[in-house]
């Protein structure tokens, strides 16, 4: 087994090509990469391609038209380059699957055949970009089910799609059914859930179901860790209805030293929680590459101080909403030991081995990582490069 020092030396010297150097002592099935994308909001110009049935009486019409414009502009060229770079890396590393964190499409079609076409076009474009036959998993996001008839159209597609892809990975039949499904991939347990579920018990059960798993991953579109935004409650376990079970999920994740992977906020965020139960890490991925590249080099890492966890959102809220935020914050705040929060966007790569779970962040369409985050390793300190 490689020593911790050897690993750091290797990764620090050449983080992007760790596996190309050879993780010589790892068996192939215990040492793998995952290509990761945050929200992609696939859409196209002009609006009539997917939004010709859009209901203009929608009270959010102005905001949503602005989103269509943003997406069309993003997918004209930039996000295609981002996808191409992610695909190049997927071919250069021992990548076992593509993982997209939900809101894969924009939705807002208000017409079932159009919603389905948006999904099919998106999946087909992603499939074409990545190496042939690469398994592909995506988790349900709010945009995936947004619009008239969209929820059932998405579930018809997603549950059979996820069942097929997860079965390929598991080497056994997986029946993927929301709100929660899970499967073994080699030594690891992967749990996927609908982040808007108000019953956290099945999520807890799935996390606690596999004592023998090496690593436990929870994939949820909306983060579990409270986020730095006014809509902080719109997440897995947010809001009063989850008050009773939220601490139980926190405990279950901590006891298993789980890794939570999420999207939704359009922020790139890393949070390491340590507590009396153990601890867990959450990484939120952002692939919404808006016009300006939110660069780490230009001060877009707007918070890296764990003592300031929650301060940004607290500054945006007042009255009852602020009180409520503080009450939900209190579960998380004392245990936050590392915190990184940025508007930077790009693509990601997860490297999984016996010793470590590492997330690499590639800004925009870069193929050299801007930063790496240790989501799990034996001597957790500050391992960023
Ligand atoms: Fe979302």
Boltz pocket constraint, residues with backbone or C-beta under 6 A from the ligand:
constraints:
  - pocket:
      binder: B
      contacts: [[A, 39], [A, 103], [A, 141], [A, 142], [A, 143], [A, 221], [A, 263], [A, 264], [A, 265]]
      max_distance: 6.0
